[in-house]
Amino acid sequence: MARINLLPWREQLREERKQQFLVILVGVLIIAGGVVFLADQYLNSAIERQNARNEFLRKENSALDSRIKEISELKTRRQQLVERMKIIQDLQGSRPVAARVFDQLVRTLPDGVYFTDLKMVGRSISVEGAAESNNLVSSLMRNQDGSDWLTTPNLTEVKAVSADKLDQANTFKLTVQQTAPSELSKQGGQQ
């Protein structure tokens, strides 16, 4: 009988499988290392891109902050200019008011009445004068109340004067408020 030793063949097959396993293990380790390296490179580049984006956003935010600050300064300047323009327009609009008030005082003055003193404080006008009769003072007050530029006449004092001092028989003091025709129409619209 022939003796066949199967042990060396099995041992050789075991060695080959062991070598194959080691080669596959080294290959898997190399591939895994390559995958880890590529993943690390990818993540590092993604982090760098994100950091670049964040830096870009910071720069743009600071630029926008400076623009917002500039815009708020411009709004403040604009508001100041608008207020100045309003003041100038109010002054321009009120320039002829004094002339119109004097004109209305003259137009409301009936014959036989004259003014001796006239004071204007704000919108309140104090008038002192003389009249031939109380009826003329009443007529003056009705005329002033009917005027577009004068309103709410208030008689504070009427005195009878002796004939040797003045030709007129009565002196009076009254106050009247100065208004503008537009203010009267606004007040009428609000009621």
matplotlib code that plots the C-alpha trace (Angstrom):
import matplotlib.pyplot as plt

x = [0.0, 1.2, 1.6, 0.1, 0.8, -1.9, -0.6, 1.9, -0.7, -3.1, -0.4, 0.4, -3.2, -3.5, -0.4, -1.8, -5.2, -3.3, -1.3, -4.5, -6.2, -3.2, -3.1, -6.9, -6.5, -3.6, -5.7, -8.7, -6.5, -5.0, -8.5, -9.9, -6.9, -7.5, -11.2, -10.3, -7.7, -10.2, -13.0, -10.5, -9.5, -13.2, -14.2, -11.2, -12.0, -15.7, -14.7, -12.3, -15.1, -17.5, -15.0, -14.4, -18.2, -18.4, -15.6, -17.4, -20.6, -18.8, -17.2, -20.6, -22.3, -19.8, -20.2, -24.0, -23.7, -21.7, -24.3, -27.1, -25.3, -24.8, -28.5, -29.6, -27.3, -28.9, -32.4, -31.4, -30.1, -33.2, -35.4, -33.5, -33.7, -37.5, -37.9, -35.9, -37.9, -41.2, -40.0, -39.0, -42.3, -44.2, -42.2, -42.8, -46.5, -46.8, -45.1, -48.2, -50.3, -49.4, -50.4, -53.7, -54.4, -53.9, -56.1, -58.8, -58.6, -59.1, -61.9, -63.8, -63.5, -66.8, -67.0, -66.9, -64.4, -60.6, -57.9, -55.5, -53.3, -52.8, -50.7, -50.2, -48.8, -48.8, -52.2, -53.9, -54.5, -55.3, -57.1, -57.7, -59.7, -62.5, -66.0, -68.9, -71.3, -71.6, -73.5, -70.3, -68.3, -70.8, -70.7, -66.9, -67.1, -69.6, -67.4, -64.4, -66.3, -67.4, -63.9, -61.9, -58.7, -60.1, -62.3, -63.7, -63.6, -63.9, -64.8, -62.9, -63.7, -65.9, -65.7, -67.6, -65.3, -66.3, -66.7, -64.0, -61.2, -62.2, -64.7, -65.7, -68.0, -66.6, -63.2, -63.0, -60.5, -61.0, -59.1, -59.5, -57.8, -56.0, -56.6, -56.1, -59.0, -57.6, -57.6, -61.3, -62.2, -60.2, -62.0, -65.3, -64.4, -63.5, -66.8]
y = [0.0, 3.3, 5.8, 9.2, 12.0, 14.6, 16.6, 18.7, 19.5, 20.6, 22.6, 24.2, 25.0, 26.4, 28.6, 29.8, 30.7, 32.4, 34.4, 35.2, 36.3, 38.5, 40.0, 40.6, 42.1, 44.4, 45.3, 46.1, 48.1, 50.0, 50.7, 51.6, 53.9, 55.4, 55.9, 57.5, 59.7, 60.7, 61.3, 63.4, 65.4, 65.9, 67.0, 69.4, 70.9, 71.2, 72.9, 75.3, 76.1, 76.7, 78.9, 80.9, 81.3, 82.4, 84.9, 86.2, 86.6, 88.4, 90.8, 91.4, 91.8, 94.4, 96.2, 96.1, 97.3, 100.3, 100.9, 100.7, 103.1, 105.4, 105.1, 105.9, 109.0, 110.0, 109.4, 111.6, 114.3, 114.0, 114.4, 117.5, 118.9, 118.2, 119.9, 122.9, 123.1, 122.9, 125.8, 127.8, 127.0, 128.0, 131.3, 131.9, 131.2, 133.4, 136.4, 138.0, 137.1, 140.3, 142.4, 140.4, 140.8, 144.6, 144.6, 142.7, 145.0, 148.0, 146.3, 145.4, 148.9, 150.7, 154.5, 156.3, 153.8, 154.1, 152.2, 153.8, 150.7, 147.4, 144.5, 141.0, 138.2, 134.9, 134.7, 136.9, 140.5, 143.1, 146.2, 149.5, 152.2, 154.7, 154.6, 157.1, 154.6, 151.1, 150.0, 150.7, 148.5, 145.7, 146.2, 146.0, 142.7, 141.3, 142.3, 140.7, 137.5, 137.4, 137.8, 134.9, 136.0, 137.1, 135.1, 135.0, 138.7, 139.2, 142.6, 143.2, 146.8, 149.7, 153.1, 156.3, 159.3, 162.9, 165.0, 167.5, 164.9, 163.2, 163.6, 159.9, 158.9, 155.4, 153.8, 150.0, 147.1, 143.8, 140.8, 138.9, 135.7, 135.6, 132.5, 131.6, 130.7, 127.1, 126.5, 127.5, 125.1, 122.3, 123.0, 123.0, 119.6, 118.1, 118.9]
z = [0.0, -0.9, 1.8, 1.0, 3.4, 3.2, 6.0, 4.0, 1.4, 4.1, 5.8, 2.5, 1.9, 5.4, 4.8, 1.5, 3.1, 5.9, 3.4, 1.5, 4.7, 5.6, 2.1, 2.2, 5.8, 4.6, 1.5, 3.7, 6.1, 3.2, 1.7, 5.2, 5.7, 2.2, 3.0, 6.4, 4.7, 1.9, 4.5, 6.6, 3.5, 2.5, 6.0, 6.3, 2.9, 3.9, 7.2, 5.3, 2.9, 5.7, 7.6, 4.4, 4.1, 7.7, 7.3, 4.2, 6.1, 9.0, 6.5, 4.8, 8.2, 9.3, 5.9, 6.4, 10.0, 8.7, 6.0, 8.6, 10.8, 7.8, 6.9, 10.5, 10.4, 7.1, 8.5, 11.5, 9.2, 7.0, 10.0, 11.1, 7.6, 7.5, 10.8, 9.6, 6.4, 8.4, 10.6, 7.5, 5.9, 9.0, 9.2, 5.5, 6.0, 9.0, 7.5, 6.1, 9.2, 11.1, 8.1, 7.8, 11.5, 11.3, 8.2, 9.9, 13.0, 10.7, 8.7, 11.9, 13.3, 13.0, 12.6, 15.9, 17.5, 17.6, 19.3, 21.7, 22.6, 20.9, 22.2, 20.8, 23.0, 21.2, 19.6, 22.1, 21.1, 23.8, 22.6, 24.4, 22.7, 22.9, 21.4, 21.1, 22.5, 24.0, 20.8, 18.8, 21.1, 20.7, 16.9, 17.1, 19.0, 16.5, 13.6, 15.2, 15.9, 12.3, 11.0, 9.5, 11.3, 14.7, 17.1, 20.6, 21.5, 25.3, 26.7, 30.0, 30.8, 29.7, 31.4, 30.8, 30.4, 31.0, 27.9, 28.7, 28.4, 25.2, 22.5, 23.0, 25.7, 26.6, 26.9, 26.7, 27.0, 25.2, 24.2, 21.0, 19.7, 16.4, 14.2, 10.6, 8.3, 7.8, 11.6, 11.7, 9.0, 10.7, 14.0, 12.2, 10.6, 13.9, 15.7]

ax = plt.figure().add_subplot(projection="3d")
ax.plot(x, y, z, "-o")
ax.set_aspect("equal")
plt.show()
